[in-house]
Amino acid sequence: SDTIPCLLSPWSEWSDCSVTCGKGMRTRQRMLKSAAELGDCNEELEQAEKCMLPECPIDCELTEWSQWSECNTSCGKGHMIRTRMIKIEPQFGGAACPETVQRTKCRVRKCLRGPGMEKRRWKEAR
């Protein structure tokens, strides 16, 4: 007896990509319309293919802060800084890098008053 050819529904639309960014997969299906007993059906009922969406955003990544530097003056008010390095530059709309340098005030012991003092001392000593 002749086997009855498969009766298949049309392919469905492709599904959405399985990811929201980067590389993923999408699938589509079709259905067997004829009862399976009527004939052996070896047609595939599902297909999958790769899909590619825009690259996923990559956020900036930084190292830890360095130690604070020494105060930049030997007396009176000055500042010290600390720094950190960029490990990964942001890409594809990822978060921008925050500051990589911070400065803060520091104060070492009071400075002796201006250079006038030495002159005065010298006059007195003469």
N, C-alpha and C positions, 0 to 999 in steps of 0.2 A: 504493500500500500504506500502511496505517496505521503511523505511527511509534509505537514502544513508549514509554510514559512512563518517565521516569527512575526508577530504583529507588535510593533513597538510604538509607544507614544513619542512625540517629538522631544528633543532634548529640552530640559528646563533652561532658564537663564543661568548664566554663571553666578555662583554665590559671590558675596562680597569677599574681598581678600581677607585672609584669616588674621591679619595684623593691621594696626592703624598706621604703621610706618615701617619702612624697610622691606625685607623679603618675606613673603608668605606663600600660601597656597589658596587656590579656589577650586570649587568642584561644581559639577552639574550632573543631573540624573535624568534617566528616562525610565518608563515603566513598560512592563510586558502587558500587552493588551489581551493576547490569546491565553487561554488556560494552558499551563505548562504541559499537561498530559498530551495535548494535541501534537506536540512535536518538541524535539530537543532544541533548546534555544541557547546558543553559545555567544550571543551578542553581549557586549559589555553594557552594563546598566549604569555605570558611574565612570566619570572621567575626572581627573585632577590635573591641574597645571600650576606652574609657579606664577606668582604675581609680584610686582615690585611697586611699592609706594614710595613717595619722597623719603629721603634718608631721615632717620630718627634724629631729633635734636641731641646734641652733645653739650652738656653743661661745662662751664669752666671748672677746673679743679686746681687747687692750690696746695702747696706744702704747708706745714705748720709754721707759725711765726718763729723767727729767730729770737735769741735772747736780746734784751735791750742793750744798746751800745753804751759805752761810757758817756758821762756827761761831756758835752763838747767845750766846757770851760773849766778852768782850774779853780775859779772862785766866782761867786755871784750867780746870777741866773743864766741858765743855758737850756739846751734841749738834748734829748737822746732819741734815737730812732730804732725801730726794728723793722725787719723786712720779711717777706715771704715770696716764694717763686711760683710762677705759673707752671703747673705740671701738664695740664691739658687745656689748649685753647678752645673756646666755645665754637661750635660749628652748627650749621643748619638751624639757626634760630635758638640755640641753647642759651642758658643763663649766662649773662656777661660776667666778667671777672670783677670782683670787688677790689678795694684798694690793696696795694701790695706794699705800701710804706705807711707806717704810723709814726707820728712824733709826739713826744710829751715833754712838759717842762721839767727841769731838774734844777736844783739849787745846791751848790757846793757852799762851803763856809763863806761868810761875808768877806768881800774884798777889803783889804786895807785901803784907807782913803787915798785918793789920787796921788800923782807923782810929786805934788807940792811938798809933801812931808819930808822926803829925802832932802830937798833943797834947804828946807828950814833947819833940819837937823845939822846939815853941813855948816850953815851960817853960825849956828849956836856953838858948834864944836871949835870954830876958828879962834 
